[in-house]
Amino acid sequence: CTVITRRDSEDAVVMSLDYYNSLMETVYLLKSPKNAAHLLKSIEQYREGDTQEKPLLDE
């Protein structure tokens, strides 16, 4: 990201589209308090090693 500082207007940020899309997806996923709590609990379980490997389903 690059911050553009302007004297007579608000500052601006320039970033890649991929980075912007990643930020927007994160905002969307965390917008719902229930979904945010579920995701944070899942991350905590992963960090504690409380995970199970499951096979992927064939389509």
Secondary structure as GFF3:
##gff-version 3
##sequence-region A 1 59
A	DSSP	beta_strand	2	4	.	.	.	ID=ss1
A	DSSP	beta_strand	12	14	.	.	.	ID=ss2
A	DSSP	alpha_helix	17	31	.	.	.	ID=ss3
A	DSSP	alpha_helix	33	47	.	.	.	ID=ss4
###
